[in-house]
Amino acid sequence: MLIDPVDRLLDVLPREMRVGLLANQVSFSFARNRYSFEVIPGLERVFLPEHGLFAELQDQIPIDSVSPYRFLRDVQWVSLYGERESSLLPDASLLKDLDMIIVDVQDVGARYYTFLTSVFYTMQVALTLENPPAFCIVDRPNPAGRAVEGTPLQSRYASFVGVPGVPHRHGLTAAELLLYYRDRHPDLKNGHRLKFAVIPYDHSIPIKDETGWLTKEIDRRTAMQPPWTIPPSPNMPSPITPLVYAGQCLLEGTNLSEGRGTTRPFEIFGAPYIDENWMMSLAQRDEIRQDDLSLRPLRFIPTFHKFAGSVCNGWQLLPLGRRFHSLLFSLALLRLIKERFADFAWRTETYEYRDDLLAIEMLAGDDRLLEYLNGRGKRSELQQYLEAEELRWVEQAQPYVLYADILTPTVEQG
């Protein structure tokens, strides 16, 4: 029988607690064929991250009404992604009567992915309380693996798509990154006041409980692990997407299509202004060539989002192995396109509630990377900088790894 980590949680939850749940559609019991919000005892309220409960909302679409969810269970439903930036933080009054907040979301290993930022903000609010609720993290594998890419976000570029100090591809699971935040992040002063429980996805690892709330666990060490069968968000459709997302999310800061409106977002990309000859020859350019990279020229028509209904010339990005460095590829790609096509432009509209920074500044999050995008510096210098920063993050984050593997900088390119 397939046993999801949420089943381990349901086995050990007592009935007398007052519980909050920050989750979406991945919080599903395969054994029970039920969502966790249907069966968690003592559930008082459900906090909804970006994209809604079932990932039915596209990027930057606010959850402006929770009334469609009320028929599912008679509890309080709370949007953590509304019309205003203030909606990203729950009101402290919504936390102070809770014994525990259960967190069950699928992270994909990139700092842009906003689910864990919502948890980070909730932790900040909890620390304003005299008696903060405990946090119980239902952990899941990082589909991007243990490879690390990029540089720590500089604080002046902090936003909902970037917690300061975190690299573009962090290599940690949700529980590991949240433990790192609690213990090490300067914006969580006195984070030690927050008690954590962690439900590991590996059934051979015991549940870790600092809270004292959880009961004795049923022995399920022989149970199989379910595959990733529930897409965590509307544009994360396959296990390939997280392998390219750390780099390709930069395209959101441009007038290139990042593939939204296709069946392969972030993997397929391009624009109508890309000419056919350049499209066919890009893969041969030394500036973007890497080991374990295949780049397939194609045409596509997005059904929505940028260039909806228009023919775009572009490519399908196919990572073929662990030596592929998504961020290095996307930085080089954007620099080349910016130099070649006059129609290329940085996105200037409000992005994730911010209009004082360009979207590309928030996403790149590092002055050295922004300089490279604007034509300054050599690729070899950029590569050396990335390697040094990746090694530094590995040293900081490895102590928080809960499983029998290690973080690795993405292997040096030839």
Secondary structure, DSSP 8 states (H G I E B T S, - for coil): -B--HHHHHHHH--SS--EEEEE-TT-EETTTTEEHHHH-TTEEEEEE-TTTTTT-S-TT------GGGTTT-SSEEEESS-SSGGGGS--GGGTTT-SEEEEE----SBTT--HHHHHHHHHHHHTTSSS--EEEEE----TTTTEEBS----GGG-BTTB-TT--SB----HHHHHHHHHHH-TTSTTGGGS-EEEE-SSTTS--EESSS--------TT-B---S-S-SSTT--STTHHHHHHHHGGGGGBSSB-STTSSSBTTEEEETTS-HHHHHHGGG-TTT--TTEEEEEEEE--SSSTTTTS-EEEEEEEE-STT--HHHHHHHHHHHHHHH-TT--B--S-BTTB-SS-HHHHHH--HHHHHHHTT-S-HHHHHHHHHHHHHHHHHHHGGG--SS---EE-----
